[in-house]
Amino acid sequence: MSLRAIILTGGRSTRFGGKHKPTLQIEGASVLQRIVTALRDLGTALGEPPELIIAGSAAGVSELNITGCDEELRVVREDPPFAGPLAGIAAGVDALEPEGSATVVILAGDFPFLEPDALARLVEASRARDTVAAPVDAEGYPQYLLSAWPERLLRAQLAALDTVENQPVRKLFRGVALAEVPMSARTIADIDSPADLRHWTEGH
């Protein structure tokens, strides 16, 4: 098996005044660097150096340390730009050579507290049940922008959609069984606003 990851960075970050969220600094590293490090450590734990795709903005990419990944990180853009995360996922998948046995981790570029062991549980759940795996929040809602997929299933779900432009990511999950993976609130905390950033960096 092989491990691949698509990091979604195509948002406008309007609640941060246009400052690109993946470039925000937390404890001396950008959010994007923290995500890449978690994926690199996941690959080390599984013995599978990950192939990484950034789908969206390239801001902050040149400063990344990606040692331990399978190859140089590639950046692709959703078409048209700012067409939403589902379009970013489609662009990321299109950039990958098809590989039937691969697992693809999809994650938004605003998860600064991801832990390799949590990501490992996500990948293992997907592989064990041969379906998509995702965490579920305290209210019982799946975190659609943090998931692990069998690549062949992900490609089939994308192919079944009429369009990916400005569509909700939950459409990708229609008709498939979801493997739920418990994770802490901090692990799946996404930084949507300055208030979120203060809450998770000053209050914890």
C-alpha positions in Angstrom: 0.0 0.0 0.0 1.0 3.6 -0.4 0.1 6.8 1.4 -1.0 10.1 -0.3 -2.3 13.3 1.1 -4.1 16.3 -0.4 -3.9 19.5 1.7 -6.5 22.1 0.9 -5.4 25.7 0.9 -7.7 27.4 -1.5 -9.8 29.5 0.8 -9.9 33.3 1.0 -9.3 33.5 4.8 -11.8 36.4 4.9 -12.1 36.3 8.7 -8.4 36.8 9.0 -8.5 39.9 6.9 -7.1 38.0 3.9 -4.1 36.6 5.7 -3.6 33.1 4.4 -4.6 30.8 7.3 -2.0 28.0 6.5 0.8 30.6 7.0 -0.3 31.6 10.5 2.4 30.9 13.0 1.7 28.8 16.1 4.5 27.9 18.5 7.2 28.8 16.0 5.8 27.0 13.0 3.2 27.8 10.4 -0.1 25.8 10.4 1.0 24.3 7.0 4.3 23.2 8.4 2.6 21.6 11.4 0.3 19.7 9.0 3.2 18.6 6.8 5.2 17.5 9.9 2.3 15.4 11.2 1.9 13.7 7.8 5.7 13.1 7.6 5.6 11.6 11.1 2.6 9.5 10.1 4.6 8.2 7.1 7.5 7.3 9.4 5.2 5.4 11.7 3.6 3.4 8.9 6.8 3.0 6.9 5.2 4.7 4.0 6.7 8.1 3.0 3.7 10.2 1.9 3.2 11.7 -1.5 1.9 15.3 -0.8 -0.2 17.5 -2.9 -1.2 21.1 -2.0 -4.5 22.0 -3.7 -4.9 25.8 -3.6 -2.6 28.6 -2.8 1.2 28.1 -2.8 1.7 30.8 -0.1 4.1 29.5 2.6 5.1 26.4 0.6 8.7 27.6 -0.2 9.4 27.8 3.5 8.4 24.2 4.3 10.6 21.4 5.5 9.3 18.3 3.8 12.2 15.9 4.5 10.8 12.4 5.0 8.2 12.7 2.3 8.1 10.6 -0.8 8.9 13.4 -3.3 8.9 17.1 -3.6 5.6 18.6 -2.6 3.5 19.6 -5.6 1.0 22.5 -5.8 -2.1 22.5 -8.0 -5.0 24.9 -8.2 -8.7 24.2 -8.2 -10.5 25.3 -11.4 -11.6 28.0 -11.2 -9.7 29.4 -8.2 -11.8 29.7 -5.0 -14.3 27.2 -6.4 -14.4 25.5 -2.9 -12.8 22.5 -1.2 -14.5 19.9 -3.3 -13.0 21.4 -6.4 -9.6 21.4 -4.6 -10.0 17.7 -3.8 -10.8 17.0 -7.5 -7.7 19.0 -8.6 -5.5 17.1 -6.1 -6.8 13.7 -7.3 -6.3 14.7 -10.9 -2.6 15.4 -10.1 -2.0 11.9 -8.9 -1.2 8.9 -11.1 -3.9 6.3 -10.4 -2.9 3.7 -7.9 -5.5 1.2 -6.9 -4.2 0.3 -3.5 -3.3 3.7 -2.2 -4.9 5.5 0.7 -5.5 9.2 0.3 -5.7 11.5 3.3 -7.7 14.7 2.7 -7.3 17.5 5.1 -8.0 21.3 5.2 -5.0 23.6 5.7 -6.3 25.0 9.0 -5.8 22.0 11.4 -2.7 23.0 13.4 -3.0 20.4 16.1 -3.1 17.1 14.2 -1.3 14.3 15.8 0.4 11.4 13.9 -1.2 8.7 16.0 -4.7 10.2 15.3 -3.9 10.3 11.6 -2.7 6.7 11.8 -6.0 5.6 13.4 -7.8 7.3 10.5 -5.7 5.5 7.9 -6.0 2.2 9.7 -9.8 2.5 10.0 -10.1 3.3 6.3 -8.0 0.3 5.4 -9.6 -2.1 7.8 -13.2 -1.4 6.5 -12.2 -0.5 2.9 -14.2 2.7 3.1 -13.8 6.4 4.0 -12.9 7.2 7.6 -13.4 10.5 9.4 -13.6 11.9 12.9 -17.0 12.9 14.3 -17.2 16.1 16.5 -18.9 16.4 19.9 -22.3 17.2 18.2 -22.0 14.0 16.2 -21.2 15.6 12.9 -18.5 14.1 10.6 -15.5 16.3 9.9 -15.6 16.1 6.2 -12.4 18.0 5.7 -10.3 15.4 7.6 -10.7 12.0 6.1 -8.9 9.0 4.7 -10.1 7.2 1.5 -9.3 4.1 -0.5 -8.1 5.9 -3.7 -10.3 3.8 -6.0 -13.4 4.8 -3.9 -12.5 8.4 -3.9 -12.1 8.5 -7.6 -15.4 6.7 -8.1 -17.2 9.2 -5.9 -15.7 12.1 -7.7 -16.6 10.6 -11.1 -20.2 10.3 -10.0 -20.6 14.0 -9.4 -22.1 16.3 -12.1 -19.9 19.2 -10.9 -17.4 19.9 -8.1 -17.5 23.7 -8.4 -18.9 25.4 -5.3 -20.4 22.2 -4.0 -20.4 21.0 -0.4 -17.9 18.3 0.4 -20.5 16.2 2.0 -21.7 15.2 -1.5 -18.5 13.2 -1.8 -19.7 11.0 1.1 -23.1 10.1 -0.3 -23.9 6.4 -0.5 -20.7 5.2 1.2 -20.4 3.7 4.7 -18.4 6.0 7.1 -15.9 4.5 9.5 -16.0 6.9 12.5 -12.7 7.5 14.3 -12.7 9.1 17.8 -10.4 12.1 18.2 -10.0 14.8 20.8 -11.6 18.2 20.2 -8.2 19.8 20.0 -6.9 17.4 17.4 -9.8 18.2 15.0 -9.9 21.9 15.9 -9.8 24.0 12.7 -8.9 27.7 12.9 -11.7 29.5 11.2 -11.3 32.9 13.0 -9.0 34.9 15.2 -11.2 33.9 18.1 -10.6 30.2 17.4 -6.9 30.9 17.3 -6.9 32.6 20.7 -9.1 29.9 22.2 -6.7 27.1 21.2 -3.4 28.8 21.8 -4.2 30.9 24.9 -6.8 28.8 26.6 -5.1 25.4 26.3 
